[in-house]
Amino acid sequence: MRLRHRDGTLVHLSYCTNVHAAEDLEGILAQLDTFAVPVRERLNADVLGLGLWLAAPVAGHLARDAAARHVLRRALTERGLEVVTLNGFPYAAFQSPVVKYDVYRPDWTDRRRLSYTLDLARVLVSLLPDDAAHGSISTLPLAWRTPWTVQRADAARRNLDALATELARLERPVRVALEPEPGCVVETTTQAAALLSGVDTERVGVCVDLAHLAVAWEQPVDALARLANAGLPIVKTQVSAALESADPHADAEALGRYVEPRFLHQTRGRAGLSTDDLDEAFEALETGSAPQPWRVHYHVPLHAEPEPPLRSTVDFLGTALEALLSDRARCDHLDVETYTWHVLPEGHRPDTDARLAEGIAAELAYAREALKAIGLKEE
C-alpha cells in the first residue's frame, strides 16, 4: 500500500512473503493468487506491496533470465501488486522444519552472500514500479556473533565494499540494509554505529526491525538518534512486535507454549538475561536467574495480543513509528514481517490458506491505521 507523508514522501507499506514456503518461480506465482490477491481485496487497496522473499536458487534464475523476470513483473502488475523491497536475510529453506542457526549462513564473510544479494538487486531493478524512488534489500547484520575474528571482519568489509561498487552500476538505485538482530555481530544500534562506520551510505544502511529493537531493550528515540549521529540511513523498517512477559516465573506455562523447533527465539531480560533461545531462558530461570521481565524474539501478529498474562511489544511499535515518521519521513519502506504464523501456539495459528490471508490483512490494516494516526494519508 502507498501512503503520503505530509513532507511529500511516498511511503510504501508491504508484507513480507518469507511466511510462505515457495522457493521456485512457479510457487511464487501461485502464492500471489493464494495469499497476496486475497489480502489486497480484504484491504480494499488498489495496490498491495509485497516484501518479496526470493531464495537463492530462484534469485539466481531470475537474475540470469530476463524473460522470467518479465513474467514475474507482469504477474504482479496484473494482480495489483508491487515490489519495492526484497527480504535477502534468509538464503534458502526458511520454512524448513528446523531453521535455527542456519538462517545466518552464508554470512557476509562468504562470497555466496555477496552473489545472492547482487542477484536480488538485479531482479529488483526489473520489478520496481516506474515511480519508485529506489529499491531496498534487507540482509543479515554481518554474521552470527561467533566465531568473529579480525580476519572475518575484514572479509565482510571487503564484500560490503564490492557490493557498493556493483550497486552503483545498476540502472535504478537499490540500497541494501543490514538488519541488527539479537545474537548477531550487530545486535544493537550502538554496535551498528561502531561496526558499520565507513560503509558507502549512499548504497548501504540499516534495516530497523522493531521487534529486534524492543528485544534489545533499546529506546526508539535514542536508537534512531544514534543511527543518525553515525550517518547511517534507515533504508527499511520491519514493522513487527515481539513477545513480552512481565513475570517469567508466573508466566512459565504460557511462555512454554511458544517453545518450538523451527526458529531461534533469542530472549533478553531487562536486568541482563541473554540467551539464544527461549528454552535456554527457561534453563536460566530454573538455575536461579534474577527476576526480571523478558522480551522474546518471537514475531507475534500486530493486531492480536497473546493470551494474558503475556503481551506483545505493540505499544513499543507505536512509539517507534512515531519517532520514525512524526516530524519527517526517516524511512519510506515499511514491511510487516510476521513469519511465525505457522509455529504460533495451537489455537492461534491459521489452519487454512484463507485464514492466513485474513491474518496478514488484519496486520496490514493495523499498521496502516497506526501510520494514519501519525498523519500519513493513504494514496
N, C-alpha and C positions, 0 to 999 in steps of 0.2 A: 504494500500500500504506500501511497505517497502523501506526505503532509508538508505543509509550508510553515517554516518558522517566520516570525514577524520580521527577522532581519533579512528575509528574502531567500534564505537557504532552502533548497528542496531536500527533505529528509525522507529517506527510504526505510520502510519497516517491512521486514520479511520474517519467515520462519525457516529454521534450519532443517534440511532434509536428512541429516545424519540419523534421525529417528527411524528412517526406512532402511531396509537391508539391501536394496538393489545396488549391484556393482557392475552392471553392463548396460549398454545403451538401451537395449530392449526393456530391461527392468526399469530404468529411469523414465523412459517414455510411458510405461504402464503406470508408474506411480503418480504421474501428472493427473491422469483421469481418476485414479482410485482415491487420491488424497487432495491434491492441490486444487483441482476444479471444485470439488465439494466444499472445501474451505473457503474459496473465493465466493462461492454462491451464498454460503451461510453469512458471510460478512457483508454481502451486497456491495462488493467492491468491483469497480471497473477493471482494476489491475491488481493482482496479488504478487508481491515479491517473494522470491524463493532464495534462501541462503543455500545454494546448491552444494551438496557434498558429492564429489566425484572421487571414487577410489583410484589409486594409482594406475591400474591397468586401463580403465576406461578413459582416464585423463590423457594417458599416452596415446590411446587410439584416436581420440578426438583431436588432439594436438597435431597429429600426422595426417588427418583425413578431413579436408575442407568440406567434402560432401556430407560427412557425418555431422560436422558442426552445423551445416546449413539445415539438416534435418531437425536437429535439436532446437535451433533458433526458431524455425518455422513452427514446430510443435508448441513451443512456449507462446509465441505470438498468437497463434490461432486459439489458444485457450485463455487469453487474457492474463498471461503470466510474464514476469520479467525477472532478470537476474542481474544484480549489480555487485553481488558479493558471493564468494565461494568459501566454504569451510575446508581448509587444507591442513587441519590438525591431524585427524586420523588418516593414516596412509592406506589402509585396507582393512577389511574384515571387522568393521566397528560394531556390527551386531552379531558377532560370533558368540557362542555360549560363554566363553571366557575371553575377556579383553585385558583387563587389569593393566600391567606394566607394558604390554605390547603396544599400547596406543602411543607411546613415546619413541617408538622405533620405526624407521631410522630417524635419527635426530639430526641437528644441524652440523654435526661433525662429519656427516656422511654425505657424499655427493648424490646419493639417491634422493635425499630430501631436497637438495637444490634442483635436481632434474624434475622431480614431481611438481615442485612449486612453479617452475618455469612452464611446464606443460599446462598447469592450471591457468597461468597468466595468459598464455596464448589462446586457450579456449575462451577465457573470459572476454578478451578483446572482441571475439566474434559474437558474443552473446549480449554485450552491453547495449541497452537502448541508445538510440541516436542522441538523445538529450541528456544522457548521464554525464555528470562532471568527471567521474573517474570510477574505476572498479577497485574492489578490495578483496584480499585473501587473508584469512586468519590462519595462524600457524603456531606450532608449539614454541614455548619460550626457551629456545636453545636445546634443552635436553632435560631428562630426569637428573636429579641433583648428584647422584652417584653412579659411576665414578665421574669426577670432574677434575681435570688437571689443566695446567697451563697449556700443555700441548693440545688438548681437546678444545680449550677456549680459543686458541689460535686458529685451529681448523675451522671452527664455527664462524669466526670473524672473516676468514677468507671466503667461505661460502656465502656469507651475507654480502660481502663486497662484490662477489661475482654476480649475485642475484641483482643488486642495484644496477650494475653495468648492463645486464641483459634487459632489465625492465625499462631502462632508458631508451632502448632500441625499438620498443613496441609502438604501434601506430596510435594507440589510445593509452592514456595514463592508468596504470594499475599500481596500487600500493599494497604492500604486504605488512600485516600487523601481527607482531608477536604477542601471545596471549599469556600473561602471568597466571600460573596455576599452582595450587598448593603441592609441595613436594618437588617442584622443578628447580632448575638452576635459577630461574627468575620466578619467584613466588609472589613478591610484593612490588608495589610501585617504587619503594626505596631501592630494591635490587634492580628494577628496570632502569631507573635513573643512573645507577652506577655502572651496570654491565652493558647497557646499550649505548653508552656515550660514544660518540664518534661515528654512528651509523649514518648513512645517507638519508636524512629525514625528509627529503623530497619523495622518497620511494619506500622507506621503511619506518614503521612506527609501532604503536601499541594497540592491541585489542583489549579493551576493558570488559571482562566478564563480571557482571555484578554479583553473581553468586560467589565467584572466587574472591572478589573484593571483600564480601561480607565474611566469608570463612576465615580470611586472614585478619579479621577484626580491624580493618582499615576504615577510617572515616572518609566518606566520599569527597568532601570539600578539600581536606588535606591531601588526599591521594591525587586528585586532579591538579591541584596547585603544584604538587611535587613533579608531576609529569611536565607541566607547563614550564616550570623553572628549569627543568633539564632539557627543554627544547624538543621533547618527544611528542609528536602529534598523536591524538587519539583517532586512529583511522577507522575503527569499528568498535561497536559496543554489543556485547552479548547480553540481551535482556533476559535475566534468569534469576531465580530465587533458590536459596539453599534451605536445608532442614536445620531447625534450631530446637534445642532443649534447654530450658532454664535450670532444670534439676535432673541430670542424667541418672542419679541414684533412684529417684522416684519414678522416672520415665523409662526405666530399663526395658520393661516389657514392650512398650510401644516402640521404642528405638530398635529393639531386636527384630521387629518385622521388616526393617529396612536393610538388614544384613543380607546380601545376595552375592552370587558368584561371578557376575559378569564384569562390573566396573569397579574401579577403586573409589572409595568414599573417604578421602582424607578428612580427618577430624581435628579441629583445633579448639582448644579451650581458652576462655578469656584470661585465665591465670597461667597459661603456658603449656597446657597439654598439647602434644603434637604427635599424631600417629598417621600412618599411611593408609589405614583402612578402619572402618567402623568396628569390626570385630577386635582389632588391636586396641581400640579405645576401651572396649569392654574389659579386656585383659588388664589395662591400666587401672580401670575402676576397681577391679577385684583385688588388685595389689595395693590399694590404698592411695590412689592419686587424690590430690586436693579437690574438695568440692568446688565446682565451677561450671558455668554454662558452657555448652558445646554448640558449635556450628559444624555442620557436616556437608562435605562436597557431594551433595545429592540433589540434582536439579529436580525441583518439585513444581507442579503446574502453578502458574502465576495466579490463576483465578480461584483456586480451590485450596484452602488451608488444610494441612494434615489434620487428622482427628486429634482433639485435645488428649493429653496435655501438650503435645508437640505443636510447633507452629513453623511457619516459613519466615524468611527474611524479606518478605514482600514490602514491608514498611521501609526497610533499608533501600529497596529498589526505587521507591518513590523519591526518597531523599537524593539518591544518586542521579536520577533523571532530572530532578530539579537543578542540581549542581551542573549537570552536563548541558542543559538546554534552556534554563530560565532566562538568562540575560542575552546569550548568543548561542548559536549552534556550534558547540565544540566538536561535534561528531555528526555526520549525516548518514551513516549506515548503521541501522539498529536491527539486530537479528534475534528473534526469540528462539532460544535453544534449550528445549526440554527433550533430551534424547533418551530419558529413562522411563518413558511411558510403559514399556514392556516389562520392566522389572519393579514397578511400584507394588506395594503390598496388595494381596488379593482383595478385591472389592474396590480398589482404586485404579487398577489398570484396565484399559479398554479391552473388551473381548471380541470386538469386530472392527473391521476397517472403518465402517461408518462412525463408530463411537470414537475411534482415534481421530478422525477428521473433525468430529464435533468438539473434542477436547482441544485440538490445535486451534480451531476457530475461536473458541472461548478465550484461550490465552491471548491470541492476537487482538481480540476485542478489548480485553483488559488493558493490554499495552497501548492500544490506540486511544482509549479513554484517558489513560494516565498522561499521555502526551498532549491530548487536547486540553486537559486540566491545567497544564502549564503554558497554554497559549498557542500551541500549534493548531493549524487548521487543515482538515483533510482536503486534498485536491479533488 
